[in-house]
C-alpha cells in the first residue's frame, strides 16, 4: 500500500502543480491517507499572505474535475484542500532544505539517548540523515528512525 500511496501522491502532484501555480499558489504537499474507513486526498497549498477558506475553495474547484478525469484513485475518497499550517510537517527534500537554520521537532520510532522526541535547530539534511543542533550537541538522526518532523512556531 505504501508504494501505491506514494505513486498516487506523485501522480496527483504532477497533475495539479501547474494549475495551482497558475492560480498564484504554491503546492506544498499532497497526501493520500486512509483514516478509519475513509480515504482522503489532502492537498496543502500556500502563499506569502497565508491561506483563506476562499483560497481553498478556489483550488478545490479548479482541481476537482481534473482529478475525476485522471481517475488515479479507484476508491471513493474525500478531497481536502488546506494550508499546511504554521507548524508544518516536513516530508520532502524541499521541505527540509527550506527549514535549515530553523527549529524543528523530531518524533522517533526508537529512542535516542532515552528520548523519542527531540527538538533543535535543523543544521543539515541529506537522503540518509538529518543533523540537529540541540542544547547539548549536534545530533545525527537516521531518517529510517524518523516518524515525523514538524516545524516549531514560537508563539
ChimeraX commands (.cxc) that place a marker at each C-alpha (Angstrom):
marker #1 position 0.00,0.00,0.00 radius 0.5
marker #1 position 2.85,2.42,0.79 radius 0.5
marker #1 position 4.19,2.25,-2.77 radius 0.5
marker #1 position 0.69,2.66,-4.23 radius 0.5
marker #1 position 0.09,5.63,-1.92 radius 0.5
marker #1 position 3.36,7.33,-2.97 radius 0.5
marker #1 position 2.56,6.67,-6.63 radius 0.5
marker #1 position -0.88,8.28,-6.26 radius 0.5
marker #1 position 0.60,11.26,-4.42 radius 0.5
marker #1 position 3.25,11.78,-7.12 radius 0.5
marker #1 position 0.78,11.46,-9.98 radius 0.5
marker #1 position -1.67,13.88,-8.35 radius 0.5
marker #1 position 1.10,16.36,-7.57 radius 0.5
marker #1 position 2.30,16.31,-11.19 radius 0.5
marker #1 position -1.26,16.67,-12.45 radius 0.5
marker #1 position -2.29,19.67,-10.35 radius 0.5
marker #1 position 1.03,21.55,-9.84 radius 0.5
marker #1 position 0.76,23.86,-12.87 radius 0.5
marker #1 position -2.90,24.70,-12.28 radius 0.5
marker #1 position -2.25,25.61,-8.65 radius 0.5
marker #1 position 0.75,27.75,-9.57 radius 0.5
marker #1 position -1.23,29.47,-12.34 radius 0.5
marker #1 position -3.78,30.46,-9.69 radius 0.5
marker #1 position -0.99,32.12,-7.68 radius 0.5
marker #1 position -0.46,29.45,-5.02 radius 0.5
marker #1 position 2.37,27.15,-4.01 radius 0.5
marker #1 position 1.66,23.42,-3.88 radius 0.5
marker #1 position 3.24,22.45,-0.55 radius 0.5
marker #1 position 2.30,18.77,-0.42 radius 0.5
marker #1 position -0.15,16.05,-1.43 radius 0.5
marker #1 position -1.02,13.24,0.98 radius 0.5
marker #1 position -3.27,10.27,0.29 radius 0.5
marker #1 position -4.32,8.60,3.52 radius 0.5
marker #1 position -6.89,6.24,4.99 radius 0.5
marker #1 position -8.41,7.45,8.25 radius 0.5
marker #1 position -10.82,5.00,9.78 radius 0.5
marker #1 position -12.85,3.58,6.91 radius 0.5
marker #1 position -12.49,6.67,4.71 radius 0.5
marker #1 position -9.80,7.72,2.22 radius 0.5
marker #1 position -8.65,11.34,1.96 radius 0.5
marker #1 position -6.66,13.16,-0.66 radius 0.5
marker #1 position -5.17,16.11,1.19 radius 0.5
marker #1 position -3.76,18.95,-0.89 radius 0.5
marker #1 position -1.78,21.58,1.00 radius 0.5
marker #1 position -1.37,24.99,-0.61 radius 0.5
marker #1 position 0.44,28.11,0.47 radius 0.5
marker #1 position 1.13,31.73,-0.45 radius 0.5
marker #1 position 3.05,34.54,1.22 radius 0.5
marker #1 position -0.05,36.24,2.66 radius 0.5
marker #1 position -1.39,32.99,4.09 radius 0.5
marker #1 position -4.32,30.85,3.01 radius 0.5
marker #1 position -8.02,31.62,3.46 radius 0.5
marker #1 position -11.04,29.36,3.15 radius 0.5
marker #1 position -11.80,31.11,-0.14 radius 0.5
marker #1 position -8.35,30.13,-1.44 radius 0.5
marker #1 position -9.05,26.51,-0.57 radius 0.5
marker #1 position -12.38,26.68,-2.36 radius 0.5
marker #1 position -10.80,28.19,-5.50 radius 0.5
marker #1 position -8.17,25.44,-5.66 radius 0.5
marker #1 position -10.66,22.68,-4.87 radius 0.5
marker #1 position -12.95,23.81,-7.68 radius 0.5
marker #1 position -10.01,24.09,-10.09 radius 0.5
marker #1 position -8.65,20.58,-9.48 radius 0.5
marker #1 position -11.75,18.52,-8.71 radius 0.5
marker #1 position -12.73,17.75,-12.32 radius 0.5
marker #1 position -9.09,17.12,-13.27 radius 0.5
marker #1 position -8.79,14.52,-10.54 radius 0.5
marker #1 position -12.04,12.84,-11.58 radius 0.5
marker #1 position -10.92,12.66,-15.23 radius 0.5
marker #1 position -7.46,11.34,-14.37 radius 0.5
marker #1 position -9.08,8.63,-12.19 radius 0.5
marker #1 position -5.85,7.80,-10.31 radius 0.5
marker #1 position -7.77,6.81,-7.19 radius 0.5
marker #1 position -10.14,3.88,-7.54 radius 0.5
marker #1 position -11.56,4.05,-4.01 radius 0.5
marker #1 position -14.12,6.66,-3.02 radius 0.5
marker #1 position -12.25,9.50,-1.30 radius 0.5
marker #1 position -12.73,12.96,0.13 radius 0.5
marker #1 position -10.75,15.88,-1.29 radius 0.5
marker #1 position -9.41,18.30,1.32 radius 0.5
marker #1 position -7.58,21.49,0.34 radius 0.5
marker #1 position -5.96,23.42,3.16 radius 0.5
marker #1 position -2.96,25.35,4.39 radius 0.5
marker #1 position 0.00,23.37,5.73 radius 0.5
marker #1 position -0.37,25.46,8.90 radius 0.5
marker #1 position 2.22,27.37,10.89 radius 0.5
marker #1 position 3.72,24.15,12.27 radius 0.5
marker #1 position 4.36,22.20,9.11 radius 0.5
marker #1 position 5.18,18.59,8.53 radius 0.5
marker #1 position 8.45,18.12,6.66 radius 0.5
marker #1 position 8.31,15.12,4.32 radius 0.5
marker #1 position 10.19,16.08,1.19 radius 0.5
marker #1 position 13.70,17.23,0.46 radius 0.5
marker #1 position 12.45,20.72,-0.46 radius 0.5
marker #1 position 10.66,20.97,2.91 radius 0.5
marker #1 position 13.80,20.08,4.87 radius 0.5
marker #1 position 16.08,22.33,2.85 radius 0.5
marker #1 position 13.74,25.30,3.32 radius 0.5
marker #1 position 13.93,24.86,7.12 radius 0.5
marker #1 position 17.71,24.65,7.59 radius 0.5
marker #1 position 18.56,27.04,10.42 radius 0.5
marker #1 position 15.08,26.82,11.93 radius 0.5
marker #1 position 13.80,24.93,14.96 radius 0.5
marker #1 position 12.09,21.60,14.37 radius 0.5
marker #1 position 10.64,18.80,16.47 radius 0.5
marker #1 position 11.52,15.22,15.51 radius 0.5
marker #1 position 9.45,12.27,16.71 radius 0.5
marker #1 position 11.31,8.98,16.57 radius 0.5
marker #1 position 10.35,5.34,16.18 radius 0.5
marker #1 position 13.12,4.27,18.59 radius 0.5
marker #1 position 14.61,6.38,21.40 radius 0.5
marker #1 position 17.94,8.13,21.08 radius 0.5
marker #1 position 19.52,8.91,24.46 radius 0.5
marker #1 position 16.26,7.80,26.13 radius 0.5
marker #1 position 14.23,10.32,24.08 radius 0.5
marker #1 position 11.56,9.58,21.47 radius 0.5
marker #1 position 11.12,13.29,20.73 radius 0.5
marker #1 position 13.97,15.73,20.08 radius 0.5
marker #1 position 13.86,19.44,19.28 radius 0.5
marker #1 position 16.64,21.56,17.88 radius 0.5
marker #1 position 17.88,23.69,15.01 radius 0.5
marker #1 position 17.97,21.80,11.72 radius 0.5
marker #1 position 21.61,22.02,10.60 radius 0.5
marker #1 position 21.80,19.58,7.72 radius 0.5
marker #1 position 19.68,17.24,5.64 radius 0.5
marker #1 position 20.61,14.50,3.19 radius 0.5
marker #1 position 18.88,11.38,1.92 radius 0.5
marker #1 position 20.04,9.33,4.91 radius 0.5
marker #1 position 20.05,11.59,7.96 radius 0.5
marker #1 position 19.37,14.95,9.50 radius 0.5
marker #1 position 21.61,16.81,11.90 radius 0.5
marker #1 position 20.03,18.81,14.72 radius 0.5
marker #1 position 21.77,21.27,16.97 radius 0.5
marker #1 position 20.31,20.61,20.41 radius 0.5
marker #1 position 21.26,22.34,23.67 radius 0.5
marker #1 position 23.88,19.68,24.37 radius 0.5
marker #1 position 25.30,18.71,20.99 radius 0.5
marker #1 position 24.87,18.20,17.29 radius 0.5
marker #1 position 22.76,15.07,16.94 radius 0.5
marker #1 position 22.74,12.87,13.83 radius 0.5
marker #1 position 19.39,11.16,13.30 radius 0.5
marker #1 position 18.95,8.39,10.75 radius 0.5
marker #1 position 15.88,9.11,8.60 radius 0.5
marker #1 position 14.81,5.46,8.98 radius 0.5
marker #1 position 14.19,6.23,12.68 radius 0.5
marker #1 position 12.12,9.37,11.98 radius 0.5
marker #1 position 8.37,9.07,12.42 radius 0.5
marker #1 position 7.58,12.75,11.80 radius 0.5
marker #1 position 9.34,16.11,11.64 radius 0.5
marker #1 position 7.46,19.37,12.21 radius 0.5
marker #1 position 8.47,22.97,12.32 radius 0.5
marker #1 position 8.05,24.75,15.63 radius 0.5
marker #1 position 6.26,28.07,15.76 radius 0.5
marker #1 position 7.12,30.06,18.86 radius 0.5
marker #1 position 4.03,31.94,19.91 radius 0.5
marker link #1:1,2 radius 0.2
marker link #1:2,3 radius 0.2
marker link #1:3,4 radius 0.2
marker link #1:4,5 radius 0.2
marker link #1:5,6 radius 0.2
marker link #1:6,7 radius 0.2
marker link #1:7,8 radius 0.2
marker link #1:8,9 radius 0.2
marker link #1:9,10 radius 0.2
marker link #1:10,11 radius 0.2
marker link #1:11,12 radius 0.2
marker link #1:12,13 radius 0.2
marker link #1:13,14 radius 0.2
marker link #1:14,15 radius 0.2
marker link #1:15,16 radius 0.2
marker link #1:16,17 radius 0.2
marker link #1:17,18 radius 0.2
marker link #1:18,19 radius 0.2
marker link #1:19,20 radius 0.2
marker link #1:20,21 radius 0.2
marker link #1:21,22 radius 0.2
marker link #1:22,23 radius 0.2
marker link #1:23,24 radius 0.2
marker link #1:24,25 radius 0.2
marker link #1:25,26 radius 0.2
marker link #1:26,27 radius 0.2
marker link #1:27,28 radius 0.2
marker link #1:28,29 radius 0.2
marker link #1:29,30 radius 0.2
marker link #1:30,31 radius 0.2
marker link #1:31,32 radius 0.2
marker link #1:32,33 radius 0.2
marker link #1:33,34 radius 0.2
marker link #1:34,35 radius 0.2
marker link #1:35,36 radius 0.2
marker link #1:36,37 radius 0.2
marker link #1:37,38 radius 0.2
marker link #1:38,39 radius 0.2
marker link #1:39,40 radius 0.2
marker link #1:40,41 radius 0.2
marker link #1:41,42 radius 0.2
marker link #1:42,43 radius 0.2
marker link #1:43,44 radius 0.2
marker link #1:44,45 radius 0.2
marker link #1:45,46 radius 0.2
marker link #1:46,47 radius 0.2
marker link #1:47,48 radius 0.2
marker link #1:48,49 radius 0.2
marker link #1:49,50 radius 0.2
marker link #1:50,51 radius 0.2
marker link #1:51,52 radius 0.2
marker link #1:52,53 radius 0.2
marker link #1:53,54 radius 0.2
marker link #1:54,55 radius 0.2
marker link #1:55,56 radius 0.2
marker link #1:56,57 radius 0.2
marker link #1:57,58 radius 0.2
marker link #1:58,59 radius 0.2
marker link #1:59,60 radius 0.2
marker link #1:60,61 radius 0.2
marker link #1:61,62 radius 0.2
marker link #1:62,63 radius 0.2
marker link #1:63,64 radius 0.2
marker link #1:64,65 radius 0.2
marker link #1:65,66 radius 0.2
marker link #1:66,67 radius 0.2
marker link #1:67,68 radius 0.2
marker link #1:68,69 radius 0.2
marker link #1:69,70 radius 0.2
marker link #1:70,71 radius 0.2
marker link #1:71,72 radius 0.2
marker link #1:72,73 radius 0.2
marker link #1:73,74 radius 0.2
marker link #1:74,75 radius 0.2
marker link #1:75,76 radius 0.2
marker link #1:76,77 radius 0.2
marker link #1:77,78 radius 0.2
marker link #1:78,79 radius 0.2
marker link #1:79,80 radius 0.2
marker link #1:80,81 radius 0.2
marker link #1:81,82 radius 0.2
marker link #1:82,83 radius 0.2
marker link #1:83,84 radius 0.2
marker link #1:84,85 radius 0.2
marker link #1:85,86 radius 0.2
marker link #1:86,87 radius 0.2
marker link #1:87,88 radius 0.2
marker link #1:88,89 radius 0.2
marker link #1:89,90 radius 0.2
marker link #1:90,91 radius 0.2
marker link #1:91,92 radius 0.2
marker link #1:92,93 radius 0.2
marker link #1:93,94 radius 0.2
marker link #1:94,95 radius 0.2
marker link #1:95,96 radius 0.2
marker link #1:96,97 radius 0.2
marker link #1:97,98 radius 0.2
marker link #1:98,99 radius 0.2
marker link #1:99,100 radius 0.2
marker link #1:100,101 radius 0.2
marker link #1:101,102 radius 0.2
marker link #1:102,103 radius 0.2
marker link #1:103,104 radius 0.2
marker link #1:104,105 radius 0.2
marker link #1:105,106 radius 0.2
marker link #1:106,107 radius 0.2
marker link #1:107,108 radius 0.2
marker link #1:108,109 radius 0.2
marker link #1:109,110 radius 0.2
marker link #1:110,111 radius 0.2
marker link #1:111,112 radius 0.2
marker link #1:112,113 radius 0.2
marker link #1:113,114 radius 0.2
marker link #1:114,115 radius 0.2
marker link #1:115,116 radius 0.2
marker link #1:116,117 radius 0.2
marker link #1:117,118 radius 0.2
marker link #1:118,119 radius 0.2
marker link #1:119,120 radius 0.2
marker link #1:120,121 radius 0.2
marker link #1:121,122 radius 0.2
marker link #1:122,123 radius 0.2
marker link #1:123,124 radius 0.2
marker link #1:124,125 radius 0.2
marker link #1:125,126 radius 0.2
marker link #1:126,127 radius 0.2
marker link #1:127,128 radius 0.2
marker link #1:128,129 radius 0.2
marker link #1:129,130 radius 0.2
marker link #1:130,131 radius 0.2
marker link #1:131,132 radius 0.2
marker link #1:132,133 radius 0.2
marker link #1:133,134 radius 0.2
marker link #1:134,135 radius 0.2
marker link #1:135,136 radius 0.2
marker link #1:136,137 radius 0.2
marker link #1:137,138 radius 0.2
marker link #1:138,139 radius 0.2
marker link #1:139,140 radius 0.2
marker link #1:140,141 radius 0.2
marker link #1:141,142 radius 0.2
marker link #1:142,143 radius 0.2
marker link #1:143,144 radius 0.2
marker link #1:144,145 radius 0.2
marker link #1:145,146 radius 0.2
marker link #1:146,147 radius 0.2
marker link #1:147,148 radius 0.2
marker link #1:148,149 radius 0.2
marker link #1:149,150 radius 0.2
marker link #1:150,151 radius 0.2
marker link #1:151,152 radius 0.2
marker link #1:152,153 radius 0.2
marker link #1:153,154 radius 0.2
marker link #1:154,155 radius 0.2
view
